[in-house]
């Protein structure tokens, strides 16, 4: 195998690993967002679990975070401002990444 082929294979492996980590981070962030919003909405534990699934599913509508933001903004109404929701998305993404990276 040539050096180029080895480098290509290593890059592909790193890309797959990074993509897997990013997926896990977003899923964990969405779970935390769902739990946060459920608390604001006064949901029971069972309702919160269902709501978390809805938030995770909402993230598959389009690339980026706008689909998750829209879901939360729609459901929370005046319980949280746009700035509060966007800040929570950012902060929980950092927290989720830290948790995922510390597991590995």
Secondary structure, 3 states (H helix, E strand, C coil): CCHHHHHHHHHHHHHHHHHHHHHHHHHHHHHHHHHHHHHHHCCCHHHHHHHHHHHHHHCCCCCCCHHHHHHHHHHHHHHCCHHHHHHHHHHHHHHHHHHHHHHC
